[in-house]
């Protein structure tokens, strides 16, 4: 029955692998994501550690994206000065990250003179220059420019350190002997004393910070500490006896330590990791882990820029073109997202046009349109961006002594980072950028510049027409089959595809009624209402407050989507989840209309990790109601935070069907499409 | 939910419209070739065929079935050329898919879809086309004819579509020699027919593992696949008990219980409304399927949905046995989203005037109420159906 997958016929029919099948590669682990497990140890270590120097106090550098940001006292003023932190006992996370740097990065920072940036996990961010992978991370894209301009004095050396950090951290993910695993071991052992934990922490940190330059820089005291630690480990191993293999590296050392009880306490500021981690472990790690590390860097999306990480925000700000002022009083849970006071940057940016020489005017124009909100909606933004890039490519000429493939990629990267500064990318744009970069990378060497340029331009045209325009037509064709005479269709907000579906169904002569549900502050539904009524459709307009009332009479819900993620979660305009849930409760089928190029392999479980924050003023002010002025000076009140989210995630349980250019699918089939057609989608 | 009254009216309107809609479409292909007198009026052709096949069991039927089971592939394939020769000899009239189809359909053990597949394979063989394109067009025409013969049968149209995909999506197009290409197509067609014929046995092998000693199985409707599974389990000396629903209106449960009793399996008959009452004792629910749709749900005899709902609410697994040629690219959103297959109901007493009777013969069971599907592709969760269909059609 199958022609696509010949090997399957050979395999046992009972056992079939469905979904993503990763060939023997361990699941991507973010190098320090298990950092919180070592919190207790860190707390203990802190008291014994050397007094915090200036760089140590930089908070939160190794936060993983889902963590709850540290309390406001340090960052509420919005000024990213680095206060000398008296570590707050309540914020264990920060202490943890702090502790890690004590172990691993003191030396490197002294030696290399790089600005003290972060722990390895956040540094990986800079290597992954393919930020389209990370569509929603706004600052991330600066890496491209940073590389090109090399304006950053320490950037290259930083890269080196970071790389070693990645080696250590990455290795930790897969090999059981590597130091990071010990951290988790620590957590699992119940009876271990604090000091032992500290030792373990030391090994962990040293492993992560291991670099050749560090080896020679050990001081006498450190060497002694090291020797003592080694001796202790050896003794522990002996005591553990035959039961534990001595070569089992730090893992076994941990086990042994627990038995031995008190160990000699090494000074916590030792910087010479490689030796303290048992030699077999380190060497093995270096040899074995290099090749997979390369792959992993490609596979694992770099952690998103976390905007509660003040240091990195500051750094990114220095490079930023667009001067945006961060909004005050941000909501705790969403502090990792960028938020700006809107409307301040536009004149400023306009004035800057002549300083930004590499920016193509068409890209500049699109950026400004994003900023002002003139272009919105997934497809519109994507098309505008692609057309701007097309123009930029047309006007592009390779500078002397540079290769088109590399230079143009860098150029596109700088464009993209500019666009990101104007507004965070949508997933559709991220996919389109990935496509474009792939096309550039795949250009044959022999091709002349003009040929390459025209081929790229036609590729962009093809992407727009095939993946967006024709895809929409196919979706419309499918969706109309689900509209029957007498139906009452509900839609939320403004989706270009849904609008086309409704108009087409009307043209075909179906008899139906439309309920347009809208919400403040954007009131996009009014645009849709205006257009549909002009076409002669029978419409009802209401706000989302009335959704449970109006749902009684509805027979189908049609919704658009900004993206569909591979667990079937629909990422769309905020309010969509609410509509879908109410519809599900009323047993009304929910149909999501989304082009397949917007599918993304990421999995998202909530709307918190990745989202976009809008202007808080938009929800505090009601146009036409001057009397509603209770929130006028809300920013002055410390205890008041306004949240204007732009997107939300609808769980797949509430979705009956996803209509794409590949037909009508259940949400469980999204990964199939991503798996089977992703390459095709991006490379055409 | 008073708002629903609109759709209630809509149903009525649809029902009124249907005859006028369906008659032109069914007569249009070619009325000379259409042996099916009334494809849509009153009773669905699909259920007519089933009724013919599933009439009260006679000894000769059993013998015939036995013969078919024993030598399924071989005899069928041996007989087949003979049949087409007979067709072409008996009248010098042009080859007709429908005749061929009817010939295969008469075999009681063959599913309708398999008959269609065999008929289509015969089309390739007897085709006088000289180019690939011509052949494909001819094949397409034949499959359309078959599909329009009975628009209510999901497996028939799905089988035709799958055959088209399977046969035409080969490298045969690259053959320079048309005859070589045609031979290849014939080969593939026959292979597909063979796979379809063996499907039931494969499913029985896979499905019987799920039957454990001492279990009680509730079966709704008469499905040859389910019967095959149960037969195999019984012949493997598994000890189990069957609850059969009555299966109104055509009493399919009676027939199933008869067959099972003959195998020595303890059977208890329930009326259809006793499903919830008996569900406490039941360990698993077994049903067949008229069609498996893209969501992973199934379309099956009326009552499957409620059985599955009851089973789901009592946390009993619901297993579906269905051949892969029943996988259809349909996606019903609710019960009304189906092409209705009508089946007259005999209530035994005259129906009072002015009372409407729901004559739809099947319902749609959404995937969340199904546990596993036993198919010849393996034991699948409902969500894999869409995976398979995507593999196949896109």
Interface residues (C-beta under 8 A of the other chain):
Chain A: X1 X2 X3 X4 X5 X13 X14 X15 X16 X18 X482 X484 X485 X486 X488 X552 X553 X554 X555 X556 X586 X589 X591 X656 X657 X662 X663 X664 X665 X666 X668 X669 X672 X673 X676 X677
Chain B: X1 X2 X3 X6 X7 X9 X10 X13 X162 X165 X166 X169 X170 X195 X202 X206 X294 X295 X296 X324 X325 X329 X331 X333 X334 X336 X337 X367 X376 X377 X378 X379 X380 X381 X383 X384 X386 X387 X388 X390 X391 X392 X393 X394
